[in-house]
Structure formats: structure tokens, C-alpha cells
Amino acid sequence: MPQPLEQNLRDGLYFGECARLVPLLGGDFQLKKLSSSPIAIKVRKMGKPDFKMFFDKDSGLVAGIEFEKRDSNSGGVTRATIRYSGFQKFSGAMLPTHLEIDHDGTHSSSVNIEQIELYQSLPDNIFQFSQ
């Protein structure tokens, strides 16, 4: 079983991939509408952690995600929220340039992105952990 830090990294990659929305078109995801204002859905996939996605009502863009993660130090579970804003077009895709991250309702960090380069493909082994 992966350690909490490794699992959080794997989960973070999974949430980021899902935020692109394309994977959610696959038949292995279950989506449940939670509310209309704000627009919120619950995302479920067998073997992966459930999470919530929020959408901007006007633009339809992903406004944020909320998920539970294991604290790498204490081993306890915390609720993490990432809010996306400052969308700009990169290689034809609208992507956020600003992220606000909260843990259990307390602001944790802000991220400003200046440049995004999208790659067509990466080698399969690029994200493997060393043993």
C-alpha cells in the first residue's frame, strides 16, 4: 500500500486529470448532480477517491474541486479545496492561471501560473516512483 505522501501525489494527478473533463466522458465514471447554484457534481470511479467538482455558471469552466486527503504528517484526513480562476487560452485549451488552496477551510497557498506548455505525449515511465 502506498505511503500517504505517495498516495496524495497519485490522487493529485488523478484530480488534475479529471479537471480537464475529457476523462469523465468514459463509461467508468459515475457523475451525480449535487446542486445548481453553484453547479456541483460528485465524481465517482471504482478504486479512486470520490470528489466534488464545481463549475462557473456563466462560462461552464471548472471553478474548483473538493476532496479528502490523508495528512502526510498526522495520518488524519483533511478536506482540501482548490479554486481555479484567471482562465487563459493555451494551445487552444482554456486553463486556469491562478489557484487558491484551502485545507479544512483554512487558506493554505496560492499558485500563479505564468506559462503552460502542453505536450502531445510523454513516456509511460516518466512518473514512476523509484523502489
C-alpha positions as CSV (number, residue, x, y, z in Angstrom):
1,M,0.0,0.0,0.0
2,P,1.4,3.4,-0.9
3,Q,2.5,5.8,1.8
4,P,0.3,8.9,2.4
5,L,2.7,11.3,0.5
6,E,2.9,9.0,-2.5
7,Q,-0.9,8.4,-2.4
8,N,-1.6,12.1,-2.2
9,L,0.7,12.7,-5.2
10,R,-1.1,9.9,-7.2
11,D,-4.5,11.3,-6.2
12,G,-3.5,14.9,-7.1
13,L,-2.5,13.7,-10.6
14,Y,-5.9,11.9,-10.8
15,F,-7.9,15.0,-9.7
16,G,-5.9,17.2,-12.1
17,E,-6.6,14.9,-15.0
18,C,-10.3,14.8,-14.2
19,A,-10.4,18.6,-14.0
20,R,-9.7,18.5,-17.8
21,L,-13.1,16.9,-18.1
22,V,-12.3,14.6,-21.0
23,P,-11.7,11.5,-18.8
24,L,-15.2,12.0,-17.3
25,L,-16.7,11.1,-20.7
26,G,-15.6,7.5,-20.2
27,G,-18.1,4.9,-19.0
28,D,-16.2,4.1,-15.9
29,F,-17.2,7.3,-14.1
30,Q,-20.4,8.0,-12.2
31,L,-21.5,11.6,-12.0
32,K,-24.2,12.9,-9.7
33,K,-25.5,16.4,-9.7
34,L,-25.4,17.9,-6.2
35,S,-26.6,21.4,-6.8
36,S,-27.5,24.0,-9.4
37,S,-26.2,27.1,-7.6
38,P,-23.3,26.7,-7.5
39,I,-23.2,24.0,-10.1
40,A,-21.7,21.0,-8.3
41,I,-21.3,17.3,-9.2
42,K,-19.9,14.3,-7.3
43,V,-17.4,12.2,-9.3
44,R,-17.0,8.5,-8.5
45,K,-14.8,5.9,-10.1
46,M,-14.2,2.4,-8.8
47,G,-10.8,2.2,-7.0
48,K,-10.3,6.0,-6.9
49,P,-11.3,8.6,-4.2
50,D,-14.7,10.4,-4.7
51,F,-14.5,14.1,-5.1
52,K,-16.7,17.1,-5.9
53,M,-16.4,19.5,-8.9
54,F,-17.8,23.0,-9.1
55,F,-18.5,24.9,-12.3
56,D,-18.9,28.6,-13.1
57,K,-22.5,29.0,-14.1
58,D,-21.7,31.7,-16.8
59,S,-18.6,30.2,-18.5
60,G,-19.1,26.5,-17.7
61,L,-15.4,26.2,-16.8
62,V,-14.3,24.2,-13.7
63,A,-14.3,26.6,-10.8
64,G,-12.9,24.2,-8.2
65,I,-12.6,20.7,-6.8
66,E,-13.0,19.4,-3.2
67,F,-11.6,16.1,-1.9
68,E,-10.4,14.4,1.2
69,K,-6.7,13.6,1.6
70,R,-4.6,12.0,4.2
71,D,-2.3,14.3,6.1
72,S,1.3,13.1,5.5
73,N,2.4,14.1,9.0
74,S,-0.5,13.1,11.3
75,G,-2.1,10.4,9.1
76,G,-5.5,12.1,9.7
77,V,-8.0,13.0,6.9
78,T,-8.4,16.6,5.8
79,R,-10.8,18.3,3.3
80,A,-8.9,20.1,0.6
81,T,-10.4,22.7,-1.8
82,I,-8.8,24.1,-4.9
83,R,-10.4,27.1,-6.6
84,Y,-9.5,27.9,-10.2
85,S,-9.5,31.4,-11.8
86,G,-7.8,33.6,-14.3
87,F,-8.5,31.3,-17.3
88,Q,-6.5,31.9,-20.4
89,K,-6.2,30.0,-23.7
90,F,-3.1,27.8,-24.0
91,S,-2.7,25.7,-27.2
92,G,-6.5,26.1,-27.7
93,A,-7.5,25.0,-24.2
94,M,-8.9,27.3,-21.5
95,L,-6.7,26.7,-18.4
96,P,-6.6,28.4,-15.0
97,T,-3.6,30.7,-14.2
98,H,-4.5,31.1,-10.5
99,L,-5.2,28.5,-7.9
100,E,-6.3,29.0,-4.3
101,I,-5.8,26.0,-2.0
102,D,-7.5,25.5,1.4
103,H,-7.3,22.7,3.9
104,D,-10.2,22.2,6.2
105,G,-11.4,25.7,5.4
106,T,-8.1,27.4,6.2
107,H,-6.2,29.1,3.3
108,S,-3.1,27.1,2.6
109,S,-1.5,28.5,-0.5
110,S,-1.9,30.4,-3.8
111,V,-0.4,29.5,-7.1
112,N,0.1,31.8,-10.0
113,I,0.9,30.2,-13.4
114,E,2.6,32.3,-16.0
115,Q,3.1,29.8,-18.8
116,I,1.7,26.4,-19.8
117,E,3.2,24.2,-22.5
118,L,1.1,21.2,-23.5
119,Y,2.9,18.1,-24.7
120,Q,1.4,15.7,-27.1
121,S,2.8,12.6,-25.4
122,L,5.1,11.7,-22.6
123,P,6.9,8.3,-22.0
124,D,4.9,5.9,-19.8
125,N,7.7,5.6,-17.2
126,I,8.2,9.4,-16.5
127,F,6.1,9.4,-13.3
128,Q,7.2,6.0,-11.9
129,F,8.5,6.1,-8.3
130,S,11.9,4.5,-7.7
131,Q,11.9,1.5,-5.5
